[in-house]
Amino acid sequence: MMELLMATVLSLSPAQLTGEVKVYFAKGDGIPGKVVAVTRKAPDHGVAEFVIEQLIAGPTKAERGRGLHSELTGRLRGPSDCGADFKLKIKDGKATLRFCRTVWGSGVGGDARALHTIAATLKQFKSVKKVITLDKDGRCLFDQSDAGTSCITGHE
């Protein structure tokens, strides 16, 4: 019984242990840039979706005063093809985030920072080892190659 209890505790996400989660915002204009974690009170369920929603919403006024920003805030345009801004699936160590609305890029630096903050934010969860971020059409977000699969294959 003790082993089962210990296994359950070890598999809990940070939010389940502390009631808080981290959202990683960009600071500065580097490529892919520095990320800084801020804390948010976690909901009882849907925690991974919650942190992405927070990333899209952007930092608070006080956090913006510290120089933090999100490259996703104000960048989602047009109608959704799934009834929400995005869909998120986590399976076998891989988080696949597909935006259901068009995400407007902001140039190479901004695009790199957006992907960096998404990955940092989702990798706080023990169950996430790899992050794949897709656009509305199922192509790797901001991938301008013909195939559009660099985030899946690992090749650019």
PASEBA-1860 file (N, C-alpha, C; in nm, 3 decimals):
! residues 156
1> MMELLMAT> 0.082/-0.119/0.000/0.000/0.000/0.000/0.086/0.126/0.000 ~ 0.197/0.123/0.074/0.286/0.238/0.081/0.346/0.268/-0.056 ~ 0.382/0.163/-0.134/0.438/0.185/-0.267/0.337/0.253/-0.359 ~ 0.210/0.212/-0.350/0.106/0.272/-0.432/0.088/0.420/-0.397 ~ 0.086/0.451/-0.269/0.073/0.589/-0.225/0.192/0.672/-0.274 ~ 0.312/0.620/-0.262/0.433/0.690/-0.306/0.432/0.711/-0.457 ~ 0.391/0.612/-0.534/0.384/0.624/-0.679/0.283/0.732/-0.719 ~ 0.173/0.740/-0.647/0.073/0.842/-0.676/0.129/0.981/-0.649
9> VLSLSPAQ> 0.196/0.999/-0.537/0.254/1.130/-0.503/0.359/1.170/-0.605 ~ 0.443/1.078/-0.648/0.549/1.110/-0.743/0.496/1.145/-0.881 ~ 0.378/1.096/-0.916/0.325/1.122/-1.049/0.241/1.250/-1.055 ~ 0.220/1.315/-0.942/0.139/1.437/-0.942/0.212/1.551/-1.011 ~ 0.135/1.636/-1.075/0.193/1.753/-1.140/0.225/1.858/-1.034 ~ 0.306/1.960/-1.069/0.335/2.066/-0.974/0.209/2.131/-0.918 ~ 0.107/2.149/-0.998/-0.016/2.214/-0.952/-0.086/2.130/-0.847 ~ -0.082/1.999/-0.863/-0.149/1.913/-0.767/-0.077/1.913/-0.633
17> LTGEVKVY> 0.052/1.941/-0.635/0.129/1.942/-0.511/0.123/2.078/-0.443 ~ 0.120/2.187/-0.517/0.132/2.319/-0.458/0.010/2.407/-0.480 ~ -0.079/2.373/-0.574/-0.191/2.459/-0.607/-0.152/2.573/-0.699 ~ -0.027/2.573/-0.745/0.022/2.677/-0.835/0.090/2.614/-0.955 ~ 0.089/2.688/-1.065/0.161/2.647/-1.186/0.244/2.765/-1.234 ~ 0.333/2.737/-1.326/0.418/2.842/-1.382/0.374/2.871/-1.525 ~ 0.387/2.997/-1.561/0.370/3.040/-1.699/0.499/3.112/-1.732 ~ 0.562/3.074/-1.842/0.691/3.132/-1.880/0.670/3.238/-1.987
25> FAKGDGIP> 0.701/3.363/-1.951/0.691/3.474/-2.044/0.830/3.514/-2.091 ~ 0.835/3.579/-2.206/0.961/3.626/-2.262/1.005/3.754/-2.192 ~ 1.135/3.771/-2.184/1.192/3.895/-2.134/1.302/3.935/-2.231 ~ 1.286/4.050/-2.292/1.384/4.096/-2.390/1.350/4.046/-2.528 ~ 1.444/4.073/-2.620/1.420/4.041/-2.761/1.518/3.940/-2.817 ~ 1.585/3.863/-2.734/1.679/3.764/-2.783/1.611/3.653/-2.859 ~ 1.693/3.573/-2.930/1.640/3.460/-3.006/1.705/3.333/-2.952 ~ 1.637/3.235/-2.896/1.494/3.235/-2.872/1.455/3.319/-2.752
33> GKVVAVTR> 1.552/3.372/-2.682/1.523/3.466/-2.574/1.519/3.404/-2.437 ~ 1.522/3.493/-2.342/1.516/3.454/-2.202/1.369/3.437/-2.163 ~ 1.341/3.336/-2.083/1.206/3.318/-2.031/1.210/3.331/-1.880 ~ 1.104/3.389/-1.827/1.093/3.409/-1.683/0.960/3.349/-1.638 ~ 0.965/3.269/-1.533/0.845/3.204/-1.481/0.770/3.297/-1.386 ~ 0.640/3.299/-1.402/0.551/3.364/-1.305/0.454/3.257/-1.257 ~ 0.397/3.279/-1.141/0.309/3.179/-1.082/0.163/3.219/-1.096 ~ 0.082/3.118/-1.121/-0.062/3.137/-1.127/-0.127/3.031/-1.039
41> KAPDHGVA> -0.240/3.066/-0.979/-0.317/2.969/-0.901/-0.379/2.872/-1.000 ~ -0.357/2.746/-0.978/-0.402/2.642/-1.071/-0.547/2.604/-1.045 ~ -0.621/2.575/-1.152/-0.756/2.521/-1.135/-0.748/2.375/-1.091 ~ -0.860/2.319/-1.055/-0.863/2.180/-1.010/-0.840/2.081/-1.123 ~ -0.873/2.119/-1.246/-0.852/2.030/-1.360/-0.825/2.115/-1.484 ~ -0.772/2.052/-1.589/-0.740/2.125/-1.711/-0.621/2.219/-1.693 ~ -0.525/2.178/-1.612/-0.413/2.264/-1.576/-0.326/2.298/-1.697 ~ -0.297/2.202/-1.782/-0.212/2.228/-1.899/-0.281/2.326/-1.994
49> EFVIEQLI> -0.409/2.310/-2.014/-0.483/2.403/-2.098/-0.483/2.542/-2.034 ~ -0.498/2.547/-1.903/-0.498/2.673/-1.829/-0.369/2.752/-1.851 ~ -0.253/2.685/-1.844/-0.128/2.759/-1.859/-0.113/2.815/-2.000 ~ -0.162/2.743/-2.101/-0.157/2.796/-2.238/-0.252/2.915/-2.251 ~ -0.369/2.907/-2.191/-0.461/3.021/-2.191/-0.396/3.143/-2.127 ~ -0.322/3.120/-2.018/-0.254/3.230/-1.951/-0.142/3.288/-2.038 ~ -0.075/3.203/-2.112/0.030/3.249/-2.203/-0.030/3.336/-2.314 ~ -0.145/3.296/-2.365/-0.214/3.375/-2.468/-0.263/3.508/-2.410
57> AGPTKAER> -0.316/3.504/-2.288/-0.366/3.626/-2.224/-0.254/3.725/-2.196 ~ -0.136/3.673/-2.166/-0.021/3.759/-2.142/-0.002/3.793/-1.996 ~ 0.108/3.861/-1.968/0.140/3.896/-1.829/0.048/4.004/-1.773 ~ 0.042/4.011/-1.642/-0.033/4.116/-1.575/0.038/4.250/-1.594 ~ -0.028/4.356/-1.557/0.032/4.490/-1.567/0.163/4.496/-1.487 ~ 0.163/4.442/-1.367/0.285/4.441/-1.285/0.397/4.361/-1.352 ~ 0.361/4.247/-1.413/0.462/4.164/-1.482/0.514/4.235/-1.606 ~ 0.426/4.305/-1.678/0.472/4.385/-1.793/0.569/4.493/-1.747
65> GRGLHSEL> 0.543/4.549/-1.629/0.632/4.649/-1.571/0.771/4.594/-1.543 ~ 0.781/4.463/-1.526/0.911/4.397/-1.507/0.975/4.358/-1.640 ~ 0.911/4.397/-1.751/0.967/4.369/-1.883/0.925/4.237/-1.944 ~ 0.824/4.172/-1.887/0.779/4.043/-1.940/0.672/4.065/-2.046 ~ 0.673/3.979/-2.148/0.572/3.987/-2.252/0.548/3.849/-2.313 ~ 0.435/3.837/-2.383/0.403/3.714/-2.453/0.389/3.745/-2.601 ~ 0.455/3.667/-2.682/0.448/3.684/-2.827/0.317/3.630/-2.883 ~ 0.232/3.571/-2.798/0.103/3.519/-2.844/-0.012/3.616/-2.819
73> TGRLRGPS> 0.006/3.708/-2.726/-0.101/3.801/-2.690/-0.139/3.885/-2.812 ~ -0.267/3.880/-2.847/-0.317/3.958/-2.960/-0.281/3.903/-3.097 ~ -0.224/3.785/-3.105/-0.179/3.729/-3.233/-0.273/3.626/-3.292 ~ -0.377/3.585/-3.218/-0.472/3.487/-3.271/-0.583/3.562/-3.343 ~ -0.609/3.522/-3.467/-0.705/3.592/-3.551/-0.802/3.494/-3.615 ~ -0.917/3.547/-3.653/-1.014/3.472/-3.731/-1.091/3.370/-3.650 ~ -1.180/3.300/-3.721/-1.265/3.201/-3.653/-1.188/3.076/-3.613 ~ -1.243/3.007/-3.515/-1.185/2.881/-3.469/-1.248/2.766/-3.546
81> DCGADFKL> -1.167/2.664/-3.575/-1.222/2.545/-3.639/-1.249/2.433/-3.538 ~ -1.233/2.466/-3.406/-1.260/2.363/-3.304/-1.342/2.418/-3.187 ~ -1.387/2.543/-3.197/-1.468/2.601/-3.091/-1.388/2.664/-2.978 ~ -1.256/2.664/-2.988/-1.169/2.722/-2.885/-1.047/2.782/-2.956 ~ -0.957/2.838/-2.879/-0.834/2.891/-2.939/-0.737/2.780/-2.979 ~ -0.743/2.669/-2.908/-0.646/2.561/-2.932/-0.700/2.430/-2.876 ~ -0.632/2.321/-2.917/-0.654/2.188/-2.860/-0.518/2.139/-2.811 ~ -0.517/2.072/-2.699/-0.393/2.021/-2.641/-0.411/1.875/-2.606
89> KIKDGKAT> -0.316/1.794/-2.651/-0.319/1.650/-2.621/-0.182/1.613/-2.565 ~ -0.182/1.542/-2.454/-0.058/1.495/-2.394/-0.065/1.343/-2.387 ~ 0.031/1.279/-2.455/0.033/1.133/-2.459/0.176/1.086/-2.481 ~ 0.216/0.985/-2.407/0.348/0.922/-2.421/0.462/1.023/-2.416 ~ 0.452/1.119/-2.324/0.560/1.217/-2.307/0.560/1.331/-2.406 ~ 0.461/1.333/-2.495/0.457/1.435/-2.600/0.331/1.520/-2.586 ~ 0.352/1.652/-2.579/0.239/1.745/-2.579/0.225/1.799/-2.721 ~ 0.107/1.784/-2.778/0.078/1.838/-2.910/-0.025/1.948/-2.894
97> LRFCRTVW> 0.019/2.069/-2.923/-0.066/2.186/-2.914/-0.100/2.230/-3.055 ~ -0.230/2.228/-3.090/-0.272/2.274/-3.222/-0.363/2.395/-3.204 ~ -0.321/2.506/-3.262/-0.404/2.626/-3.258/-0.520/2.608/-3.355 ~ -0.638/2.651/-3.313/-0.759/2.639/-3.394/-0.795/2.770/-3.463 ~ -0.717/2.872/-3.436/-0.732/3.002/-3.501/-0.597/3.034/-3.566 ~ -0.596/3.125/-3.660/-0.472/3.165/-3.724/-0.385/3.239/-3.623 ~ -0.257/3.202/-3.617/-0.161/3.270/-3.531/-0.071/3.354/-3.621 ~ -0.078/3.485/-3.605/0.006/3.573/-3.683/0.144/3.578/-3.622
105> GSGVGGDA> 0.243/3.553/-3.705/0.380/3.561/-3.659/0.424/3.706/-3.646 ~ 0.534/3.726/-3.577/0.586/3.862/-3.559/0.731/3.871/-3.601 ~ 0.772/3.784/-3.692/0.911/3.783/-3.736/0.986/3.669/-3.670 ~ 1.105/3.644/-3.719/1.184/3.530/-3.674/1.206/3.532/-3.523 ~ 1.243/3.645/-3.468/1.269/3.653/-3.324/1.143/3.629/-3.242 ~ 1.035/3.697/-3.277/0.910/3.681/-3.203/0.856/3.540/-3.214 ~ 0.867/3.482/-3.332/0.819/3.345/-3.352/0.899/3.247/-3.266 ~ 1.031/3.265/-3.263/1.117/3.178/-3.181/1.084/3.194/-3.033
113> RALHTIAA> 1.060/3.317/-2.989/1.025/3.340/-2.849/0.890/3.276/-2.816 ~ 0.794/3.286/-2.907/0.662/3.224/-2.884/0.677/3.074/-2.863 ~ 0.750/3.008/-2.952/0.768/2.864/-2.940/0.845/2.827/-2.813 ~ 0.945/2.909/-2.778/1.026/2.885/-2.658/0.941/2.894/-2.531 ~ 0.853/2.994/-2.524/0.770/3.009/-2.404/0.666/2.898/-2.395 ~ 0.612/2.856/-2.509/0.517/2.743/-2.509/0.585/2.618/-2.456 ~ 0.703/2.587/-2.509/0.775/2.466/-2.467/0.812/2.472/-2.319 ~ 0.865/2.584/-2.273/0.903/2.596/-2.132/0.781/2.581/-2.041
121> TLKQFKSV> 0.670/2.641/-2.081/0.549/2.636/-1.999/0.494/2.494/-1.989 ~ 0.494/2.420/-2.100/0.440/2.283/-2.097/0.537/2.182/-2.035 ~ 0.666/2.205/-2.049/0.764/2.109/-1.996/0.778/2.114/-1.844 ~ 0.707/2.205/-1.778/0.709/2.204/-1.632/0.640/2.078/-1.578 ~ 0.556/2.017/-1.662/0.484/1.897/-1.620/0.569/1.773/-1.647 ~ 0.579/1.686/-1.547/0.662/1.566/-1.558/0.623/1.479/-1.678 ~ 0.496/1.483/-1.715/0.448/1.398/-1.823/0.483/1.452/-1.961 ~ 0.546/1.570/-1.970/0.580/1.630/-2.099/0.731/1.635/-2.118
129> KKVITLDK> 0.779/1.564/-2.218/0.921/1.564/-2.252/0.946/1.636/-2.384 ~ 0.847/1.634/-2.474/0.858/1.696/-2.606/0.732/1.776/-2.632 ~ 0.748/1.891/-2.699/0.634/1.975/-2.733/0.631/1.995/-2.884 ~ 0.515/1.968/-2.943/0.491/1.992/-3.085/0.382/2.098/-3.094 ~ 0.412/2.207/-3.163/0.316/2.317/-3.176/0.276/2.331/-3.321 ~ 0.147/2.317/-3.347/0.094/2.317/-3.483/0.003/2.437/-3.507 ~ -0.003/2.479/-3.632/-0.096/2.586/-3.668/-0.233/2.527/-3.698 ~ -0.323/2.611/-3.741/-0.461/2.571/-3.769/-0.471/2.461/-3.875
137> DGRCLFDQ> -0.375/2.460/-3.968/-0.375/2.361/-4.075/-0.299/2.233/-4.041 ~ -0.248/2.223/-3.918/-0.175/2.104/-3.877/-0.029/2.104/-3.916 ~ 0.021/2.217/-3.964/0.164/2.232/-3.995/0.235/2.285/-3.871 ~ 0.364/2.262/-3.862/0.440/2.315/-3.750/0.428/2.467/-3.749 ~ 0.394/2.522/-3.634/0.373/2.666/-3.622/0.498/2.742/-3.664 ~ 0.479/2.837/-3.752/0.583/2.926/-3.807/0.684/2.855/-3.897 ~ 0.659/2.730/-3.936/0.749/2.658/-4.026/0.713/2.697/-4.169 ~ 0.805/2.762/-4.237/0.780/2.809/-4.373/0.833/2.714/-4.480
145> SDAGTSCI> 0.883/2.598/-4.441/0.933/2.503/-4.539/0.817/2.439/-4.614 ~ 0.848/2.374/-4.726/0.743/2.310/-4.804/0.670/2.202/-4.725 ~ 0.745/2.122/-4.650/0.684/2.012/-4.575/0.609/2.061/-4.451 ~ 0.664/2.162/-4.383/0.601/2.212/-4.262/0.600/2.115/-4.148 ~ 0.702/2.027/-4.143/0.703/1.921/-4.042/0.825/1.923/-3.951 ~ 0.901/2.032/-3.949/1.027/2.033/-3.873/1.006/2.007/-3.723 ~ 0.895/2.050/-3.666/0.873/2.027/-3.522/0.840/1.881/-3.492 ~ 0.795/1.810/-3.592/0.760/1.669/-3.574/0.881/1.580/-3.601
153> TGHE> 0.953/1.609/-3.710/1.067/1.528/-3.749/1.196/1.569/-3.682 ~ 1.201/1.695/-3.634/1.324/1.745/-3.574/1.423/1.797/-3.677 ~ 1.382/1.802/-3.803/1.468/1.853/-3.911/1.409/1.980/-3.967 ~ 1.495/2.075/-3.993/1.447/2.202/-4.051/1.477/2.209/-4.197
END
